[in-house]
Each structure stands twice: as C-alpha cells, then as structure tokens.
Amino acid sequence: MNQIAQLLKWLWENHPGRLLGTVLGFVAGVVFLFVGFWRALIFAFFVWLGYVWGGAWERREDWRDVIERLLPSRYRDS
C-alpha cells in the first residue's frame, strides 16, 4: 500500500493536471458505465479526454490549441 501512496504522491507532484483529468474522466466514465454495457467505449473516451485535458492544463495551453492539435489539418481553418 505504501508503494501506491508513493506513486500517487509522485504523480500529483509531477503531473497534477493529468492525474486530476484522468480521475475526473474516470468518474464521468463510471457514470456512463452504469447506463449500459455498450457505453464502455464512452468510458474509455472520457478517460482519454480527461488525460488530454489534464496535460493541456499542466502546459497552460488554450483549449482551442488542443482541439487544433487533435483535429486533422483538413478540418482546420487555413
């Protein structure tokens, strides 16, 4: 149990945004899991989205920059 606490402490000190984003995405995903089995894909999406949001928050990126980075170039304004 001590190793888990050390890991969580290290994550919180080095990657607080990603940890928080992943936890929030996990919680939101669990809500969708209780709605139905086929919503498991939505669960994974929320966890991933939380991770991306947390990483952007750590880097103090604007959300528009994150979306622009994730979208293929054909969907961006030139």
N, C-alpha and C positions, 0 to 999 in steps of 0.2 A: 504494500500500500504506500510505503514511503517513496518508492520509485515513481508511482503515479503522481503523487503530490509534487515531487521534484520536477517531473516533466511538465505538469501544468504550470508551475511557477516559472520555469524557463520559457514556456510558450507565452505566458502572459507578459513577461519582461521583454521578450524579443519580437513577438508577433501579436500584440494585443488586438489589433483590428481583425486579423484573420481568425484568431480564436473566437472573438466575440461574434464575428459574422458567421462562422461555421456553427456556433452554438445556436444563434438565432435562426439560421436556416434549418438546423436540425429540429428545433422546436416547431417551426412553421410546417416542416415536412411531416412531423408526427401527427399534427392535426389532420393533415390530408390523408395519412395512412388510416386513420380511424373512419374515414368516409368510405373507403373501399379498397380492395386488394389492387385493382388496376391503377390506383393512384400512386403506386410505389415509384413510378417514373417521375412523377411530380415531386415526390420526396427527394430524390436524388438531384433534381433540378434546383430545388430550394437550398439544399446543402451547398451545391456548387455556386449558386448565386450569392449566398452568404459569404463564401470564401472569396469570391471575386470582389464583392463589396468591401469586405474587411481589408483586403490587400490594397484596394484603392484608398480606403480611409487612412491606412498607415502611410501611404505615399502622398496623402493630401491632394489626390487627384480630383478633378471635377468630374461629376458623373457623365457629362457629355463626352469627355475624353475617353472614358471607359467604354461607353457604347460605341464610339467611333473606332476604337481599337478592336472591339469584338465583331463588328459588322464587316462583311466583305466589302471591298472597295467599290463594287458596282452599286451598292446601296447608299453610298455616301455622296454628299454634295461635292461637286468638283470645285 
